Amino acid sequence: MDIRIKEEYVKKAMELHQKYPVVDAHLDLAGEILLRTEAGEKNIIRTYYLENWKKAGINLIMSSVYVPNHILRAKGTEGAWENAMQQIEVLKRDCKSLKNVMIVTSVKELQQVLDENKIGILIYMEGLCCIGTDLEKLEQLHALGVRGAALTWSRENALAMGCCKASEHRQMPGGLSELGRAAVRKIEELSWFLDVSHLNDDGFEDVAMFAGRPFLATHSCARAVYDNYRNLTDEQMRALTEKGGVMGLNGCRLITGSQSGNHLEMLCLHAEYEARKIGAEHVGFGFDLCDSYDRAEYALRKKSDESAKPPKEADCLLDHGQIPLVTAALIARGMREEDVIGIIGKNFINFLKKTLPEE
């Protein structure tokens, strides 16, 4: 059984979500839009997301560009680059069709989103397999509006070794390559943020040692609360904090450890533990809601393969409209309002204001 929340706390959470900035630091939005576009759909954000974003008072969505394994296996680096370009193109096109949604590439545009109560979309790379060994492609991505990157997803590339998948439990050894260290320097030179959520432990240690600027774990929970290699150890959490970073609360059941259905309870336990260990100012939301993406992928696959099996639900929340329930639960369990305001969005906003290009 999950925790029950009194209406008074839900009401208070909704008030905070309308009054203060709300950020989701990780959503595979670009990839889902491409999948649904390939299936013949249009206006994907409007159809699947906009209403719930408004309900939750969201001001910023950090959209990853994630290249699926089958693309990389079948078409290699060139095919991965083409897929990434397509994702960025369709994401921009979908945003352009909406009056109050805009791509954010600078502190100035981020402030515009907040001042005008719009919804900003910040594009970043969930892994750099698509560039192969060509770091000059980071400049091309920058010109297209990309403003952050993880060196790798949960797989090895020329820069680094990823950690295992969320469904696995095994250590993946190997630090950053020389090219990976050069990529970190280039990412910082471009005023991008660096994301370590899918990096293995050895790679994280290298980043903590070599990074000159604050970095993020956009969608990782606490390993001490639930033992999954996608989560951060206490030592990693402290290293991230010392650099001035923020970690986003992941909403995947395999990562929170809520397979038995106690989703809100586990989300709260992770957030509370992180706040105690490193300070609430270093905690945010990065829910990684994948069910909608998985349904889009399944629908497209089924067109050519009638035997395709529907995906299992993986998310702790049904949609973004339920995010205020997490906030309400944290309030009900005694978290200070000031800390809650930071976690729902202020902490990521403050980070981005320090790291993004000014204009």
Long-range contacts (C-beta under 8 A, 24 or more apart in sequence): 1-261, 1-262, 2-261, 2-262, 2-263, 2-264, 2-265, 3-262, 3-264, 3-265, 3-268, 3-329, 3-332, 3-333, 5-264, 5-325, 5-328, 5-329, 5-332, 6-332, 9-328, 9-329, 9-331, 9-332, 10-324, 10-325, 10-328, 12-328, 12-331, 13-324, 13-325, 13-327, 13-328, 13-331, 14-57, 14-324, 16-327, 16-337, 16-340, 16-341, 16-344, 17-56, 17-57, 17-323, 17-324, 17-327, 17-344, 18-57, 20-57, 20-341, 20-344, 20-345, 20-346, 21-59, 21-60, 21-114, 21-344, 21-345, 21-346, 21-349, 22-56, 22-57, 22-58, 22-59, 22-60, 22-285, 22-323, 22-344, 22-345, 23-58, 23-59, 23-60, 23-61, 23-62, 23-284, 23-285, 23-344, 23-345, 23-348, 23-349, 24-58, 24-60, 24-61, 24-62, 24-248, 24-285, 24-286, 24-287, 24-289, 24-320, 24-323, 25-62, 25-216, 25-218, 25-219, 25-246, 25-248, 25-284, 25-285, 25-286, 25-348, 26-62, 26-64, 26-126, 26-197, 26-218, 26-219, 26-248, 26-250, 26-286, 26-287, 26-288, 27-61, 27-62, 27-63, 27-64, 27-287, 27-288, 27-289, 28-63, 28-64, 28-66, 28-126, 28-288, 28-290, 28-293, 29-61, 29-63, 29-64, 29-91, 29-121, 30-63, 30-64, 30-65, 30-66, 30-87, 30-88, 30-90, 30-91, 30-123, 31-64, 31-65, 31-66, 31-68, 31-87, 31-293, 32-292, 32-293, 32-296, 33-87, 33-90, 33-91, 33-94, 34-83, 34-86, 34-87, 34-90, 35-293, 35-296, 35-297, 35-299, 35-300, 36-296, 36-299, 36-300, 37-90, 38-300, 39-296, 39-299, 39-300, 39-303, 43-94, 43-97, 44-94, 45-94, 45-95, 45-98, 45-101, 46-97, 46-98, 48-292, 49-292, 49-320, 50-98, 50-101, 50-119, 51-321, 52-319, 52-320, 52-321, 53-119, 53-320, 54-119, 55-320, 55-321, 55-324, 56-320, 56-321, 56-322, 56-323, 56-324, 57-324, 58-119, 58-320, 58-323, 59-113, 59-114, 59-117, 59-118, 59-119, 59-120, 59-345, 59-349, 60-104, 60-110, 60-113, 60-119, 60-120, 60-121, 60-122, 60-345, 60-348, 60-349, 60-352, 61-119, 61-120, 61-121, 61-122, 62-121, 62-122, 62-124, 62-148, 62-218, 62-286, 62-348, 63-91, 63-121, 63-122, 63-123, 63-124, 64-124, 64-125, 64-126, 64-218, 65-123, 65-124, 65-125, 65-126, 65-146, 66-126, 66-127, 66-153, 67-127, 67-129, 67-130, 67-153, 68-297, 69-155, 72-129, 72-155, 77-129, 77-130, 77-131, 77-132, 80-129, 80-130, 81-130, 81-131, 81-132, 81-137, 83-130, 84-125, 84-130, 84-141, 85-144, 88-123, 88-144, 88-145, 88-146, 91-121, 91-123, 92-145, 95-121, 103-145, 104-147, 105-145, 105-147, 105-356, 105-357, 106-356, 106-357, 106-358, 106-359, 107-352, 107-353, 107-356, 107-357, 107-358, 107-359, 108-358, 108-359, 110-349, 110-352, 110-353, 110-356, 111-353, 114-349, 122-147, 122-148, 122-352, 123-147, 123-148, 124-148, 124-149, 124-150, 124-192, 124-193, 124-195, 124-218, 125-149, 125-150, 126-150, 126-153, 126-195, 126-198, 127-151, 127-152, 127-153, 127-155, 127-157, 127-162, 127-198, 128-152, 128-157, 128-159, 128-183, 129-153, 129-155, 129-157, 132-158, 133-158, 133-179, 135-179, 135-182, 135-183, 135-186, 138-183, 138-186, 138-187, 138-190, 139-190, 142-190, 142-192, 146-192, 147-191, 147-192, 147-193, 147-356, 147-357, 148-187, 148-192, 148-193, 148-194, 148-195, 148-216, 149-187, 149-192, 149-193, 149-194, 149-195, 150-194, 150-195, 150-196, 150-197, 150-198, 150-199, 150-218, 151-176, 151-180, 151-183, 151-184, 151-194, 151-199, 151-203, 151-207, 152-198, 152-199, 152-203, 153-198, 154-198, 154-230, 159-183, 160-199, 160-200, 160-203, 161-199, 161-200, 161-202, 161-203, 162-198, 162-199, 162-200, 162-203, 163-198, 163-199, 163-200, 163-201, 163-229, 163-230, 164-229, 164-230, 166-228, 166-230, 166-252, 166-254, 166-255, 167-254, 168-229, 169-227, 169-228, 169-229, 170-229, 171-200, 171-201, 171-229, 172-200, 172-201, 172-229, 173-200, 173-202, 174-200, 174-202, 174-203, 175-202, 175-203, 175-205, 175-206, 176-203, 176-206, 176-207, 176-210, 180-206, 181-206, 181-210, 184-210, 184-211, 185-212, 188-212, 188-213, 191-355, 191-356, 191-357, 192-355, 193-351, 193-352, 193-355, 193-356, 196-220, 196-240, 197-230, 197-248, 197-250, 197-286, 198-230, 200-229, 201-229, 201-233, 201-236, 204-232, 204-236, 204-239, 208-236, 208-239, 208-240, 208-242, 208-243, 211-243, 213-243, 213-355, 214-243, 214-244, 214-245, 214-351, 214-354, 214-355, 215-240, 215-243, 215-245, 216-240, 216-245, 216-246, 216-247, 216-248, 216-351, 217-245, 217-246, 217-247, 217-248, 217-286, 218-247, 218-248, 218-286, 219-248, 219-249, 219-250, 219-286, 219-287, 219-288, 220-247, 220-248, 220-250, 220-255, 220-286, 221-247, 221-249, 221-250, 221-255, 221-256, 221-270, 221-274, 222-270, 222-273, 222-274, 222-277, 224-273, 225-257, 225-266, 225-269, 225-270, 225-273, 226-255, 226-256, 226-257, 226-266, 226-270, 228-254, 228-255, 228-257, 230-255, 231-255, 234-277, 237-274, 237-277, 237-278, 237-282, 238-277, 238-278, 240-278, 240-282, 241-278, 241-279, 241-282, 244-351, 244-354, 245-282, 245-351, 246-282, 246-283, 246-284, 246-347, 246-348, 246-351, 247-274, 247-278, 247-282, 247-283, 247-284, 247-286, 248-284, 248-285, 248-286, 248-287, 248-348, 249-274, 249-283, 249-284, 249-285, 249-286, 249-287, 249-326, 249-343, 250-286, 250-287, 250-288, 251-287, 251-288, 251-289, 251-315, 251-316, 251-317, 252-288, 252-290, 252-314, 252-315, 252-316, 253-314, 253-315, 253-316, 254-314, 255-288, 256-316, 258-316, 263-316, 263-317, 264-316, 264-325, 264-326, 264-329, 265-329, 266-316, 267-316, 267-326, 267-329, 268-326, 268-329, 268-330, 268-333, 271-326, 271-330, 271-335, 271-343, 272-330, 272-333, 272-335, 275-335, 275-339, 275-343, 280-335, 280-336, 280-339, 280-342, 280-343, 280-347, 281-339, 281-342, 281-347, 281-350, 282-347, 283-342, 283-343, 283-347, 284-342, 284-343, 284-344, 284-345, 284-347, 284-348, 285-323, 285-326, 285-343, 285-344, 285-345, 285-348, 287-315, 287-316, 287-317, 287-320, 287-323, 289-315, 289-317, 289-319, 289-320, 290-314, 290-315, 291-315, 292-319
